[in-house]
Amino acid sequence: MNTLEEVKKHLRPGQVYRRADLAKWSRSVDRHLSQLVSDNTLVKLRRGVYLYPKQSRFGKLPANPEKLVRVFLKDDDFLLTSANDYNALGVGTTQLYNSQIVYNHKRHGKFKLGGQSFDFRMKPRYPKKVTREFLLVDILNNLDNLAEDRREVLERVKMKLTEMNSKRLRSAIKRFAKLSTKKHLENLTHEI
């Protein structure tokens, strides 16, 4: 078996790889990467980042966003979310956004990875997973970036405050709210 076949043996469908990942199986990693891309075994997503795509009956599937972000950041410490998640709160947001938000400690900026758009935002703190309380705070943190009418969203947020777990909401406000969000929430809670 030649070295290229040996490298292929280690690849798993749906996995995202860095050049360094493949270097442990090949002494000529750049040549092998070039061959694997040219024979469509791997898809180059970004400089140094490759996908071994899963096949479906409709063709090659895109990379899983979490795997893609994990390999891009070389880190597991991030929160992947989207402004589309606000729609589940029932506060009048109905727009669909084509970019995902990545809260992390390493990168800031907008990146296109494997045909998917990501907005990397460096934050000092974010939860391990998305909760309703975090989303309520986050929608107010990002109110100026939304396509919806601000006043309508604020009115609906005010109504949602009474449905939230107050202890978890206070914790989310304390840990994740910007100063302007804290002021919005103070005004809204005084009006209830």
C-alpha positions in Angstrom: 0.0 0.0 0.0 1.4 3.4 -1.0 1.6 6.3 1.5 -1.4 8.1 -0.1 -3.6 5.1 0.5 -2.2 4.9 4.0 -3.3 8.5 4.6 -6.8 7.8 3.1 -7.2 4.9 5.5 -7.2 7.3 8.4 -9.8 9.8 7.0 -13.3 9.6 8.4 -16.4 10.9 6.5 -17.7 14.2 7.9 -14.5 15.1 9.7 -12.7 18.4 9.3 -8.9 18.2 9.3 -6.0 20.7 9.6 -2.8 20.2 7.7 -1.1 19.3 10.9 -3.6 16.4 11.5 -2.5 14.8 8.2 1.2 15.4 8.8 1.3 12.6 11.4 0.4 10.1 8.6 2.5 11.5 5.8 6.1 12.6 5.2 5.0 14.5 2.1 1.9 16.2 3.5 1.7 19.0 1.0 2.0 16.7 -2.0 -0.6 14.3 -0.5 -3.0 17.2 0.3 -2.7 18.4 -3.3 -3.5 14.9 -4.6 -6.4 14.4 -2.2 -7.9 17.7 -3.2 -7.4 17.1 -6.9 -9.0 13.6 -6.7 -12.0 15.1 -4.7 -11.3 13.0 -1.6 -10.8 16.2 0.4 -12.4 19.6 0.0 -10.3 22.6 0.8 -12.4 24.9 3.1 -9.7 27.5 4.0 -6.0 27.7 4.0 -4.9 24.6 6.0 -8.4 23.4 6.7 -9.9 20.4 4.8 -13.1 18.4 4.9 -13.5 14.7 4.1 -17.2 15.1 3.1 -19.9 12.6 3.8 -21.8 11.6 0.8 -25.6 11.6 0.5 -27.8 10.6 -2.4 -27.8 14.4 -3.3 -24.0 14.8 -3.2 -21.4 15.9 -0.8 -22.7 17.2 2.6 -21.3 20.4 4.1 -19.2 20.3 7.2 -20.9 20.2 10.6 -20.6 23.9 11.8 -19.4 22.8 15.3 -16.6 20.6 13.9 -15.7 23.3 11.5 -15.4 26.0 14.2 -13.6 23.6 16.6 -10.9 22.9 14.0 -10.7 26.5 12.9 -10.2 27.8 16.4 -8.1 24.8 17.5 -10.3 24.9 20.6 -13.4 23.5 22.2 -14.2 26.6 24.2 -16.8 28.5 22.2 -20.6 29.0 21.9 -22.2 28.6 18.5 -25.5 30.4 18.1 -27.4 32.4 15.6 -29.8 35.4 15.5 -32.3 32.8 14.2 -32.4 31.3 17.7 -34.2 34.5 18.9 -37.2 33.5 16.9 -37.9 30.7 19.4 -38.3 33.2 22.2 -41.6 34.5 20.8 -40.6 38.2 21.0 -41.6 39.0 17.4 -38.4 38.2 15.6 -39.1 36.4 12.4 -36.2 37.3 10.2 -33.8 34.5 9.0 -30.1 35.3 9.1 -27.5 33.4 7.1 -24.6 33.8 9.5 -23.9 32.0 12.7 -22.4 33.7 15.8 -19.4 32.2 17.5 -18.7 33.6 21.0 -15.1 32.7 21.8 -11.8 33.9 23.4 -9.5 33.8 20.3 -10.9 35.3 17.1 -12.9 38.3 16.1 -14.3 39.0 12.7 -16.4 37.6 9.9 -15.2 34.5 8.2 -16.4 32.2 5.5 -15.6 28.6 6.2 -16.7 25.8 3.8 -19.3 28.0 2.3 -20.8 28.9 5.7 -20.7 32.4 7.2 -19.5 32.9 10.8 -19.4 36.0 12.9 -16.7 35.4 15.5 -17.0 37.6 18.6 -14.5 37.6 21.4 -16.3 37.8 24.7 -14.9 37.4 28.2 -17.9 35.2 29.3 -20.6 33.1 27.6 -22.5 30.0 28.8 -21.5 26.5 27.8 -24.9 26.1 26.1 -27.7 28.4 24.9 -30.6 28.9 27.4 -33.7 31.0 27.1 -32.4 33.4 29.7 -29.2 33.9 27.8 -31.0 34.4 24.5 -33.2 37.1 26.1 -30.1 38.9 27.3 -28.3 38.3 24.0 -31.2 39.7 21.9 -31.0 42.9 23.9 -27.2 42.9 23.6 -27.6 42.7 19.8 -30.8 44.8 19.4 -29.1 47.3 17.1 -28.0 44.5 14.7 -31.5 43.1 14.2 -33.8 43.8 11.2 -36.9 44.0 13.3 -38.5 47.0 14.9 -36.7 47.7 18.2 -39.8 49.1 20.0 -41.8 46.0 19.2 -39.1 43.6 20.3 -38.7 45.6 23.5 -42.4 45.4 24.2 -42.4 41.7 23.7 -39.3 41.2 25.7 -41.1 43.0 28.5 -44.0 40.5 28.4 -41.5 37.5 28.3 -39.7 38.7 31.4 -42.6 37.4 33.6 -42.3 34.0 32.0 -38.6 33.5 32.7 -37.0 31.8 35.7 -36.1 35.0 37.6 -33.1 33.4 39.3 -31.5 32.2 36.1 -32.5 35.5 34.3 -30.7 37.6 37.1 -27.7 35.3 36.7 -27.6 35.7 32.9 -28.0 39.5 33.2 -25.2 39.7 35.7 -22.8 37.5 33.7 -23.6 38.4 30.1 -25.4 41.7 29.7 -23.8 44.8 28.3 -24.3 48.0 30.3 -27.0 49.2 27.8 -28.8 45.9 28.1 -28.8 46.2 31.9 -30.3 49.7 31.6 -33.0 48.4 29.1 -33.8 45.6 31.6 -34.0 47.9 34.5 -36.4 50.2 32.7 -38.5 47.2 31.6 -38.7 45.6 35.0 -39.7 48.9 36.6 -42.6 49.1 34.1 -44.0 45.7 35.0 
